[in-house]
Amino acid sequence: MRHWAGTHAETTPQEAVGALADGDMSCPGEGRTAMVVEYRLHAATLRRPGCGRRRACPPGPLPRPLAPPLGPTATATAAPLMTGLRLHAMNAPRPATRDEILTVLTRALLPLRA
């Protein structure tokens, strides 16, 4: 996501949502191990607040170029929505397709742009 945002200074809301969908596609594949570790650490911190840094999880705010086209409400909503999609993807019998993820993100985030 950060690489994409660095190369797309001007972007439409639809392109921003597409970038989020593309970023989410790595979860069941190459990014799965890192995500599992991240969420396990987060769960352990919830059980024992003194055992780790709370700010490490969930993923931080969206890269700056994605915030203007999405607006403040959709930007604030995107990170927890992505967390839910990633958790679902790691546990689903079949990973969601990019089109399915794009549909969820579009329906959830684009109406919030205003």
FILO-297148 format. One record per atom (N, C-alpha, C): x, y, z; residue number from 1. Coordinates in Angstrom, 1 decimal, decimal comma, always signed. Each point is the difference from the previous one (the first is absolute). Layout:
<atoms>
     xx     yy     zz   n
      X      Y      Z NUM
...
</atoms>
This chain:
<atoms>
     xx     yy     zz   n
   +0,8   -1,2   +0,0   1
   -0,8   +1,2   +0,0   1
   +0,9   +1,3   +0,0   1
   +1,0   +0,0   +0,8   2
   +0,8   +1,2   +0,1   2
   +0,8   +0,2   -1,3   2
   +0,4   -1,1   -0,7   3
   +0,7   +0,1   -1,3   3
   -1,0   +0,6   -1,0   3
   -1,2   -0,5   +0,0   4
   -1,0   +0,4   -1,0   4
   -0,3   +1,5   +0,3   4
   -0,2   +0,4   +1,2   5
   -0,4   +1,3   +0,3   5
   +1,1   +1,0   -0,4   5
   +1,3   -0,4   +0,1   6
   +1,1   +0,8   -0,3   6
   +0,1   +0,3   -1,5   6
   -0,6   -0,9   -0,8   7
   +0,1   +0,2   -1,5   7
   -1,3   +0,5   -0,6   7
   -1,0   +0,3   +0,8   8
   -1,3   +0,5   -0,4   8
   -0,4   +1,2   +0,7   8
   +0,6   +1,1   -0,3   9
   -0,3   +1,3   +0,8   9
   -1,5   +0,4   -0,2   9
   -0,4   +0,0   -1,2  10
   -1,4   +0,4   -0,3  10
   -0,8   -1,3   -0,3  10
   -1,0   -0,2   +0,7  11
   -0,8   -1,3   -0,2  11
   -1,5   +0,3   +0,3  11
   -0,8   -0,8   -0,7  12
   -1,5   +0,1   +0,2  12
   -0,4   -0,9   +1,2  12
   -1,2   +0,3   +0,5  13
   -0,5   -0,9   +1,1  13
   +0,0   -1,5   -0,5  13
   -0,4   -0,2   -1,2  14
   -0,1   -1,4   -0,5  14
   +1,4   -0,7   -0,1  14
   +1,0   +0,8   -0,4  15
   +1,4   -0,5   +0,0  15
   +0,5   -0,3   +1,4  15
   -0,3   +0,9   +0,9  16
   +0,4   -0,2   +1,4  16
   -0,6   -1,3   +0,6  16
   -1,3   -0,2   -0,3  17
   -0,6   -1,3   +0,5  17
   +0,6   -1,2   -0,7  17
   +0,3   +0,2   -1,3  18
   +0,7   -1,1   -0,7  18
   +1,3   -0,4   +0,6  18
   +0,7   +1,1   +0,4  19
   +1,3   -0,3   +0,6  19
   -0,1   -0,7   +1,3  19
   -1,1   +0,3   +0,8  20
   -0,2   -0,7   +1,2  20
   -0,3   -1,5   -0,2  20
   -0,8   -0,2   -1,1  21
   -0,4   -1,4   -0,3  21
   +1,3   -0,7   -0,4  21
   +0,9   +0,6   -0,8  22
   +1,2   -0,7   -0,4  22
   +0,9   -0,3   +1,2  22
   +0,1   +1,0   +0,9  23
   +0,7   -0,3   +1,2  23
   -0,5   -1,1   +0,8  23
   -1,3   -0,1   +0,1  24
   -0,6   -1,1   +0,7  24
   +0,2   -1,4   -0,6  24
   +0,3   +0,0   -1,3  25
   +0,1   -1,3   -0,7  25
   +1,3   -0,7   +0,5  25
   +1,0   +0,6   +0,6  26
   +1,2   -0,6   +0,4  26
   -0,2   -0,8   +1,3  26
   -1,1   +0,3   +0,7  27
   -0,3   -0,7   +1,3  27
   +0,0   -1,5   +0,0  27
   -0,8   -0,6   -0,8  28
   +0,0   -1,5   +0,0  28
   +1,2   -0,6   -0,7  28
   +0,8   +0,8   -0,7  29
   +1,2   -0,5   -0,6  29
   +1,2   +0,3   +0,7  29
   +0,8   +0,9   -0,7  30
   +1,4   +0,3   +0,5  30
   +0,0   +0,7   +1,4  30
   -1,1   +0,7   +0,3  31
   +0,0   +0,8   +1,2  31
   -0,7   -0,7   +1,2  31
   -0,4   -1,3   -0,2  32
   -0,7   -0,7   +1,0  32
   +0,8   -0,2   +1,3  32
   +1,2   -0,4   -0,1  33
   +0,8   -0,3   +1,2  33
   +0,2   +1,3   +0,9  33
   +0,3   +1,1   -0,7  34
   +0,2   +1,2   +0,7  34
   -1,3   +0,5   +0,7  34
   -1,1   -0,2   -0,7  35
   -1,3   +0,4   +0,6  35
   -0,4   -0,9   +1,2  35
   +0,3   -1,3   -0,1  36
   -0,3   -0,9   +1,1  36
   +0,8   +0,4   +1,2  36
   +1,2   +0,3   -0,1  37
   +0,9   +0,4   +1,1  37
   -0,5   +1,4   +0,5  37
   -0,3   +0,9   -0,8  38
   -0,5   +1,3   +0,4  38
   -1,3   -0,1   +0,9  38
   -0,9   -0,8   -0,5  39
   -1,3   -0,2   +0,7  39
   +0,2   -0,8   +1,3  39
   +0,9   -0,9   +0,0  40
   +0,3   -0,8   +1,3  40
   +0,6   +1,0   +1,0  40
   +0,9   +0,8   -0,4  41
   +0,6   +1,0   +0,9  41
   -1,1   +1,0   +0,5  41
   -0,9   +0,4   -0,8  42
   -1,1   +0,9   +0,4  42
   -0,9   -0,7   +1,0  42
   -0,3   -1,3   -0,3  43
   -0,9   -0,7   +1,0  43
   +0,7   -0,2   +1,3  43
   +1,3   -0,3   +0,0  44
   +0,8   -0,2   +1,2  44
   +0,0   +1,3   +0,8  44
   +0,1   +1,1   -0,7  45
   +0,1   +1,3   +0,7  45
   -1,4   +0,4   +0,6  45
   -1,1   -0,5   -0,6  46
   -1,3   +0,3   +0,5  46
   -0,2   -0,9   +1,3  46
   +0,6   -1,2   +0,0  47
   -0,1   -0,8   +1,2  47
   +0,9   +0,5   +1,2  47
   +1,1   +0,5   -0,4  48
   +1,0   +0,4   +1,0  48
   +0,6   +1,4   -0,5  48
   -0,7   +1,1   +0,4  49
   +0,4   +1,3   -0,5  49
   +1,5   +0,3   +0,1  49
   +0,7   -0,5   +1,0  50
   +1,4   +0,4   +0,2  50
   +0,9   -0,8   -0,8  50
   -0,4   -0,9   -0,9  51
   +0,9   -0,9   -0,7  51
   +0,5   +0,5   -1,3  51
   -0,6   +1,1   -0,5  52
   +0,5   +0,5   -1,3  52
   -0,5   +1,4   -0,3  52
   +0,5   +0,5   -1,1  53
   -0,4   +1,3   -0,5  53
   -1,4   -0,1   -0,6  53
   -1,0   +0,7   +0,5  54
   -1,3   +0,0   -0,5  54
   -0,1   +0,7   -1,4  54
   +0,8   +0,9   -0,3  55
   -0,1   +0,7   -1,3  55
   +0,4   -0,8   -1,2  55
   +0,7   -1,1   +0,2  56
   +0,5   -0,8   -1,1  56
   -1,1   -0,6   -0,8  56
   -1,2   -0,2   +0,5  57
   -1,1   -0,7   -0,6  57
   -1,3   +0,8   +0,4  57
   -1,0   +0,0   -0,8  58
   +0,0   -0,3   -1,4  58
   +0,8   +0,9   -0,9  58
   +0,0   -0,3   -1,3  59
   +0,8   +0,8   -0,9  59
   -0,3   +1,5   +0,2  59
   +1,0   +0,8   -0,2  60
   -0,1   +1,5   +0,2  60
   -0,8   +0,7   -1,0  60
   +0,0   +1,3   +0,0  61
   -0,9   +0,7   -0,9  61
   +0,4   -0,2   -1,5  61
   -0,9   +0,3   -0,8  62
   +0,3   -0,2   -1,5  62
   +1,0   +1,0   -0,4  62
   +0,7   -0,3   -1,1  63
   +1,0   +0,9   -0,5  63
   -0,7   +1,3   -0,4  63
   +0,7   +1,2   +0,2  64
   -0,6   +1,3   -0,3  64
   -0,7   +0,1   -1,3  64
   +0,5   -0,4   -1,1  65
   -0,7   +0,2   -1,3  65
   -1,3   -0,7   -0,1  65
   -0,3   -1,0   +0,9  66
   -1,3   -0,6   -0,1  66
   -1,1   +0,8   +0,8  66
   +0,5   +0,8   +1,0  67
   -1,0   +0,8   +0,8  67
   -0,8   +1,0   -0,8  67
   +0,6   +0,9   -0,8  68
   -0,8   +1,0   -0,7  68
   -1,1   -0,6   -0,9  68
   +0,2   -1,0   -0,8  69
   -1,1   -0,4   -0,8  69
   -1,1   -0,8   +0,8  69
   +0,4   -0,5   +1,1  70
   -1,0   -0,8   +0,8  70
   -0,7   +0,9   +1,0  70
   +0,6   +1,1   +0,5  71
   -0,6   +0,8   +1,0  71
   +0,3   -0,5   +1,4  71
   -0,2   +0,8   +1,0  72
   +0,4   -0,4   +1,4  72
   -0,8   -1,1   +0,5  72
   -1,3   -0,1   -0,2  73
   -0,8   -1,1   +0,6  73
   +0,4   -1,3   -0,6  73
   +0,1   -0,1   -1,4  74
   +0,3   -1,2   -0,6  74
   +1,4   -0,5   +0,3  74
   +0,9   +1,0   +0,1  75
   +1,4   -0,3   +0,4  75
   +0,1   -0,6   +1,3  75
   -0,8   +0,5   +1,0  76
   +0,0   -0,5   +1,4  76
   -0,6   -1,4   +0,0  76
   -1,0   -0,2   -0,9  77
   -0,7   -1,3   +0,0  77
   +0,8   -1,1   -0,7  77
   +0,9   +0,4   -0,9  78
   +0,7   -1,0   -0,9  78
   +0,9   -0,9   +0,8  78
   +0,8   +0,5   +1,0  79
   +0,9   -0,9   +0,7  79
   -0,7   -1,1   +0,7  79
   -1,1   +0,3   +0,8  80
   -0,7   -1,1   +0,7  80
   -0,7   -1,0   -1,0  80
   -0,5   +0,6   -1,0  81
   -0,7   -0,8   -1,1  81
   +1,0   -1,0   -0,6  81
   +1,2   +0,5   -0,3  82
   +1,1   -0,8   -0,6  82
   +0,4   -1,1   +1,0  82
   +0,0   +0,3   +1,3  83
   +0,4   -1,0   +1,0  83
   -1,0   -1,1   +0,0  83
   -1,3   +0,3   -0,1  84
   -1,1   -1,0   +0,0  84
   +0,1   -0,8   -1,3  84
   +0,3   +0,6   -1,1  85
   +0,1   -0,8   -1,2  85
   +1,2   -0,9   +0,0  85
   +1,1   +0,4   +0,6  86
   +1,2   -0,8   +0,1  86
   -0,3   -1,2   +0,9  86
   -0,6   +0,3   +1,1  87
   -0,3   -1,1   +1,0  87
   -0,9   -1,1   -0,7  87
   -1,0   +0,5   -0,7  88
   -0,9   -0,9   -0,7  88
   +0,8   -0,8   -1,1  88
   +0,8   +0,7   -0,7  89
   +0,8   -0,7   -1,1  89
   +0,9   -1,1   +0,6  89
   +0,5   +0,2   +1,1  90
   +0,9   -1,0   +0,6  90
   -0,7   -1,2   +0,5  90
   -1,3   +0,2   +0,3  91
   -0,8   -1,1   +0,5  91
   -1,0   -0,6   -0,9  91
   -0,2   +0,6   -1,2  92
   -1,1   -0,4   -0,9  92
   +0,5   -1,3   -0,7  92
   -1,0   -0,9   -0,4  93
   +0,4   -1,2   -0,7  93
   +0,6   +0,3   -1,4  93
   -0,4   +1,2   -0,5  94
   +0,5   +0,4   -1,3  94
   +0,2   +1,5   +0,1  94
   +1,2   +0,5   -0,4  95
   +0,2   +1,5   +0,1  95
   -0,9   +0,7   -1,0  95
   -0,4   +1,2   +0,4  96
   -0,9   +0,8   -0,8  96
   +0,8   +0,5   -1,2  96
   -0,7   +0,2   -1,1  97
   +0,6   +0,5   -1,2  97
   +0,2   +1,5   +0,1  97
   +0,9   +0,5   -0,9  98
   +0,2   +1,5   +0,0  98
   -1,4   +0,7   -0,2  98
   -0,8   -0,5   -0,9  99
   -1,3   +0,6   -0,3  99
   -0,9   +0,0   +1,2  99
   +0,0   -1,1   +0,8 100
   -0,8   -0,1   +1,2 100
   +0,5   +1,1   +1,0 100
   +1,3   +0,0   +0,2 101
   +0,5   +1,0   +1,0 101
   -0,3   +1,4   -0,5 101
   +0,2   +0,3   -1,3 102
   -0,2   +1,3   -0,6 102
   -1,5   +0,4   +0,2 102
   -0,9   -0,9   -0,1 103
   -1,4   +0,2   +0,2 103
   -0,3   +0,5   +1,4 103
   +0,6   -0,8   +1,0 104
   -0,2   +0,4   +1,4 104
   +0,5   +1,3   +0,3 104
   +1,3   +0,3   -0,4 105
   +0,6   +1,3   +0,2 105
   -0,7   +1,1   -0,6 105
   -0,5   -0,2   -1,2 106
   -0,7   +1,1   -0,8 106
   -1,3   +0,3   +0,8 106
   -0,8   -1,0   +0,3 107
   -1,2   +0,2   +0,7 107
   +0,1   +0,6   +1,4 107
   +1,1   -0,3   +0,6 108
   +0,2   +0,5   +1,4 108
   +0,7   +1,4   +0,0 108
   +0,9   +0,2   -0,8 109
   +0,8   +1,2   +0,1 109
   -0,4   +1,2   -0,9 109
   -0,5   -0,3   -1,2 110
   -0,3   +1,2   -0,9 110
   -1,2   +0,8   +0,4 110
   -1,0   -0,6   +0,6 111
   -1,1   +0,8   +0,5 111
   +0,5   +0,9   +1,2 111
   +1,1   -0,3   +0,7 112
   +0,4   +0,7   +1,1 112
   +1,0   +1,2   -0,4 112
   +0,2   +0,2   -1,2 113
   +1,0   +1,0   -0,5 113
   -0,4   +1,4   +0,4 113
   -1,2   +0,3   +0,0 114
   -0,5   +1,4   +0,2 114
   +0,4   +0,5   +1,4 114
</atoms>
